[in-house]
Amino acid sequence: MSYQLSCKANNQILCYYANVTNQIQVVRIGNIPNWYFERVMFPGQRLMFEAAPEAVLEIHTGAVVTAILSDKIPCYVLRVIEEVSSESELVIPAEKCAVLAR
């Protein structure tokens, strides 16, 4: 299932996240003004969603009452690359490359 943050933005990217833990997670994006995205993810569940490239997915793990922020992942790292033609290049700015190597 795919979710969109906003229909009016045309620069959104398709993202993918999987809960590979054995715990329930709450994932959310809250750093984009006037947008809010939140989903509960069960162990093994996968999620495709559209988001602004500058959005940050927060991963909260544990019981709902005691959930802790366990990770923050920039959405450009979660980007799904469907196809890159030989005529175009995938260009990632140098300041973002360090995050990709973690």
Secondary structure, 3 states (H helix, E strand, C coil): CEEECCCCCCCCEEEEEECCCCCCEEEEECCCCCCCEEEEECCCCEEEEEECCCCEEEEEECCCCCCEEEEEEECCCCECCCCCCCCCCCCCCHHHHHHHCC
